[in-house]
Amino acid sequence: MQIVLISGLSGSGKSVALNVLEDAGYYVVDNLPATLLPQLVTNLRGAGYRRVAVAVDVRSGMSIAALPGEVERLRGMIADVRFIFLDARDDTLIARFSETRRRHPLAEDNVTLAEAIAREREALDPIARLGYRMDTSDTQANTLRAWIKDYMQLEATDGLTLLFQSFGFKYGIPVDADLVFDVRCLPNPHYDPKLRPLTGKDQPVIDFLERIPEVGRMAEDIRVFVANWLPAYIRDNRSYLTVAIGCTGGQHRSVYFAEWLAKAFGDNVRVMVRHRASARRSRDGQSAS
């Protein structure tokens, strides 16, 4: 089991770090009292969780003072315990709170933002030495995401799902598509009466399409394009990249391409496949009945 503890000053980027880990498959708990850490780990380990990220900071009140002792207890229970402490200069934190207009957790009617930050820094000073310290001053969210991924040695594709989606142009282009490819220029199995009731997942349709050289060339061209640009979308910290492939009705050619591309990328990235026209036909059929 691996436990990642996130702490640090308010406004330093803890929520960004937690989101990176959650997207990478970690079970995430935010704002947990430090004294509950051993109980949480025991329960989650019993439930089968293997990667857990927990944020502990001044929002939990006086229990934050117990964190050093609880971390030592955790290290006696779990071999892989990591601690990330996020910090930033006072001027950076003040600017971030001003931009977001959020209230500092230690702010009171008679306490300024600068005084609240000073109090928090003093309370967290013993905790900052527990693990790896990151200074996020003058750092954009995307940069911090990259730092967290590098420190945790997360695979580049952790957190990104590549969705291949077939659709029919006669129903309209999906609004959630990031990339759209049109395969209507290829021969249509619809005009073969034996193939008309089938879909691009059926072997007779697959055999029909794979006998056509242009089909293989277009499939490979799309694969190369997506493969070449996928790293750029990953660096942009996308959670999903939706590649839509359209034919006339969304039944034969586009379905074949979506399935073929999913297999081509399946060993390198998390992949999903959706067939919009098939879902539409199923829904319409249920409505008709």
Secondary structure in CASP SS format (residue, H / E / C, confidence):
PFRMAT SS
TARGET T0000
AUTHOR 0000-0000-0000
METHOD secondary structure of the structure
MODEL  1
M C 1.00
Q E 1.00
I E 1.00
V E 1.00
L E 1.00
I E 1.00
S E 1.00
G E 1.00
L C 1.00
S C 1.00
G C 1.00
S C 1.00
G C 1.00
K H 1.00
S H 1.00
V H 1.00
A H 1.00
L H 1.00
N H 1.00
V H 1.00
L H 1.00
E H 1.00
D H 1.00
A C 1.00
G C 1.00
Y C 1.00
Y E 1.00
V E 1.00
V E 1.00
D C 1.00
N C 1.00
L C 1.00
P C 1.00
A H 1.00
T H 1.00
L H 1.00
L H 1.00
P H 1.00
Q H 1.00
L H 1.00
V H 1.00
T H 1.00
N H 1.00
L H 1.00
R H 1.00
G H 1.00
A C 1.00
G C 1.00
Y C 1.00
R C 1.00
R E 1.00
V E 1.00
A E 1.00
V E 1.00
A E 1.00
V C 1.00
D C 1.00
V H 1.00
R H 1.00
S H 1.00
G H 1.00
M H 1.00
S H 1.00
I H 1.00
A H 1.00
A H 1.00
L H 1.00
P H 1.00
G H 1.00
E H 1.00
V H 1.00
E H 1.00
R H 1.00
L H 1.00
R H 1.00
G H 1.00
M H 1.00
I C 1.00
A C 1.00
D E 1.00
V E 1.00
R E 1.00
F E 1.00
I E 1.00
F E 1.00
L E 1.00
D E 1.00
A C 1.00
R C 1.00
D H 1.00
D H 1.00
T H 1.00
L H 1.00
I H 1.00
A H 1.00
R H 1.00
F H 1.00
S H 1.00
E H 1.00
T H 1.00
R C 1.00
R C 1.00
R C 1.00
H C 1.00
P C 1.00
L C 1.00
A C 1.00
E C 1.00
D C 1.00
N C 1.00
V C 1.00
T C 1.00
L H 1.00
A H 1.00
E H 1.00
A H 1.00
I H 1.00
A H 1.00
R H 1.00
E H 1.00
R H 1.00
E H 1.00
A H 1.00
L H 1.00
D C 1.00
P C 1.00
I C 1.00
A H 1.00
R H 1.00
L H 1.00
G C 1.00
Y E 1.00
R E 1.00
M E 1.00
D E 1.00
T C 1.00
S C 1.00
D C 1.00
T C 1.00
Q C 1.00
A H 1.00
N H 1.00
T H 1.00
L H 1.00
R H 1.00
A H 1.00
W H 1.00
I H 1.00
K H 1.00
D H 1.00
Y H 1.00
M H 1.00
Q C 1.00
L C 1.00
E C 1.00
A C 1.00
T C 1.00
D C 1.00
G C 1.00
L C 1.00
T E 1.00
L E 1.00
L E 1.00
F E 1.00
Q E 1.00
S E 1.00
F E 1.00
G E 1.00
F H 1.00
K H 1.00
Y H 1.00
G C 1.00
I C 1.00
P C 1.00
V C 1.00
D C 1.00
A C 1.00
D C 1.00
L E 1.00
V E 1.00
F E 1.00
D E 1.00
V C 1.00
R C 1.00
C C 1.00
L C 1.00
P C 1.00
N C 1.00
P H 1.00
H H 1.00
Y H 1.00
D C 1.00
P C 1.00
K C 1.00
L C 1.00
R C 1.00
P C 1.00
L C 1.00
T C 1.00
G C 1.00
K C 1.00
D C 1.00
Q H 1.00
P H 1.00
V H 1.00
I H 1.00
D H 1.00
F H 1.00
L H 1.00
E H 1.00
R C 1.00
I C 1.00
P H 1.00
E H 1.00
V H 1.00
G H 1.00
R H 1.00
M H 1.00
A H 1.00
E H 1.00
D H 1.00
I H 1.00
R H 1.00
V H 1.00
F H 1.00
V H 1.00
A H 1.00
N H 1.00
W H 1.00
L H 1.00
P H 1.00
A H 1.00
Y H 1.00
I H 1.00
R H 1.00
D C 1.00
N C 1.00
R C 1.00
S C 1.00
Y E 1.00
L E 1.00
T E 1.00
V E 1.00
A E 1.00
I E 1.00
G E 1.00
C E 1.00
T C 1.00
G C 1.00
G C 1.00
Q C 1.00
H C 1.00
R H 1.00
S H 1.00
V H 1.00
Y H 1.00
F H 1.00
A H 1.00
E H 1.00
W H 1.00
L H 1.00
A H 1.00
K H 1.00
A H 1.00
F H 1.00
G C 1.00
D C 1.00
N C 1.00
V C 1.00
R E 1.00
V E 1.00
M E 1.00
V E 1.00
R E 1.00
H E 1.00
R H 1.00
A H 1.00
S H 1.00
A H 1.00
R H 1.00
R H 1.00
S H 1.00
R H 1.00
D H 1.00
G H 1.00
Q H 1.00
S H 1.00
A H 1.00
S C 1.00
END
